[in-house]
Amino acid sequence: MSTDDTLEARLQREAQFHDTKYSGGDSYPAHYSVGPTQYVYNRMRDALGSLDGKHVLEVGCGEGWITRDLAKRGARVSAFDISPQAAENTRRILAADDLLERCTVGVMPAEKLQYPDNSFDIAVGFAIIHHLDLGKALAELHRVLRPGGVAYFAEPLATNPAIALYRRLTPQYRTPDERPLVLRELPQLLSAFTHYEHQEFYLTALGAIALTYLPGGARLFPGLSAGLHAIDRMVLRAVPALGSWAWYTMIKVTK
Ligand SMILES: C[S@@+](CC[C@H](N)C(=O)[O-])C[C@H]1O[C@@H](n2cnc3c(N)ncnc32)[C@H](O)[C@@H]1O
């Protein structure tokens, strides 16, 4: 099988898995009921700053909750996903808020983008990197970002042993090809860009997520996670290396 055939087969598996999920297939773990990744998106939102008049690329838009937010904040958004169902659901929620005029929603792989060189001021991707052939996707990202353009990605990490065990026990929530990110691989992966930085979330705050599996635990999540996030900020500032045991990282990349 050629490299292209291997990539094609992988893209098909990803599209099929996510088409099923976005057509109402039940593939969300129980702790997603408390929306634990919203905290990470809020940090990304703060980092993005003003989007007025900016042309933003959204990589792997899923069902469009971020696309809608970016457009509401004044961006012109070009969103895409490999799953046709994702694109349809995204167009639907954009239409409901009269935002379709400022957005396009495409079906394509991040590894073969249909956009011209140097098109975007900003790129955004949430929980998407681990689904990609990263070498190819990052080369495409570099091509379509304008010089000086920035990309923000929020990604689950591979290196907390408890999370790795949980992933092994719950394969139904994952595609066969996905591979969570390893922070120490970033220097090589991002070598074509001029600069990158990253910040981790959910170290002790993972305790608040674990609690959601106990009776009544979900009700405690907002207060407890807020306190633990504050502890995480202090701990990770003091010992950045502990970031590789966190659940999520947010990476800012500059072309
Ligand atoms: C975990 S979901 C995240 C979706 C969305 N960003 C969110 O936060 O809800 C991963 C998304 O990546 C998409 N995807 C997987 N492989 C892809 C590829 N090669 N190119 C573009 N999108 C891809 C999937 O269809 C899915 O919508």
The ligand as an SDF file (V2000), in Angstrom:
LIG
                    3D

 27 29  0  0  0  0  0  0  0  0999 V2000
  -12.4290   15.2350   18.9860 C   0  0  0  0  0  0  0  0  0  0  0  0
  -13.2450   15.9040   17.5990 S   0  0  0  0  0  0  0  0  0  0  0  0
  -13.1420   17.6570   17.9560 C   0  0  0  0  0  0  0  0  0  0  0  0
  -14.1250   18.4640   17.1550 C   0  0  0  0  0  0  0  0  0  0  0  0
  -14.2180   19.9400   17.5400 C   0  0  0  0  0  0  0  0  0  0  0  0
  -12.9810   20.6470   17.3180 N   0  0  0  0  0  0  0  0  0  0  0  0
  -14.6860   20.0800   18.9690 C   0  0  0  0  0  0  0  0  0  0  0  0
  -13.9170   20.5840   19.7980 O   0  0  0  0  0  0  0  0  0  0  0  0
  -15.8070   19.6840   19.2550 O   0  0  0  0  0  0  0  0  0  0  0  0
  -12.0750   15.6720   16.2850 C   0  0  0  0  0  0  0  0  0  0  0  0
  -12.5780   16.1610   14.9350 C   0  0  0  0  0  0  0  0  0  0  0  0
  -11.5480   15.9990   13.9690 O   0  0  0  0  0  0  0  0  0  0  0  0
  -12.1240   15.6060   12.7480 C   0  0  0  0  0  0  0  0  0  0  0  0
  -11.0540   14.9920   11.9510 N   0  0  0  0  0  0  0  0  0  0  0  0
  -10.4560   13.7840   12.1320 C   0  0  0  0  0  0  0  0  0  0  0  0
   -9.4740   13.5870   11.2280 N   0  0  0  0  0  0  0  0  0  0  0  0
   -9.4390   14.7130   10.4630 C   0  0  0  0  0  0  0  0  0  0  0  0
   -8.6300   15.1230    9.3630 C   0  0  0  0  0  0  0  0  0  0  0  0
   -7.6560   14.3640    8.8840 N   0  0  0  0  0  0  0  0  0  0  0  0
   -8.8780   16.3380    8.8000 N   0  0  0  0  0  0  0  0  0  0  0  0
   -9.8660   17.1300    9.2760 C   0  0  0  0  0  0  0  0  0  0  0  0
  -10.6580   16.8010   10.3190 N   0  0  0  0  0  0  0  0  0  0  0  0
  -10.4380   15.6060   10.9090 C   0  0  0  0  0  0  0  0  0  0  0  0
  -13.2380   14.6800   13.1620 C   0  0  0  0  0  0  0  0  0  0  0  0
  -14.1900   14.4790   12.1610 O   0  0  0  0  0  0  0  0  0  0  0  0
  -13.7710   15.4100   14.3920 C   0  0  0  0  0  0  0  0  0  0  0  0
  -14.7860   16.3100   14.0700 O   0  0  0  0  0  0  0  0  0  0  0  0
  1  2  1  0
  2  3  1  0
  2 10  1  0
  3  4  1  0
  4  5  1  0
  5  6  1  0
  5  7  1  0
  7  8  2  0
  7  9  1  0
 10 11  1  0
 11 12  1  0
 11 26  1  0
 12 13  1  0
 13 14  1  0
 13 24  1  0
 14 15  1  0
 14 23  1  0
 15 16  2  0
 16 17  1  0
 17 18  1  0
 17 23  2  0
 18 19  1  0
 18 20  2  0
 20 21  1  0
 21 22  2  0
 22 23  1  0
 24 25  1  0
 24 26  1  0
 26 27  1  0
M  CHG  2   2   1   9  -1
M  END
$$$$
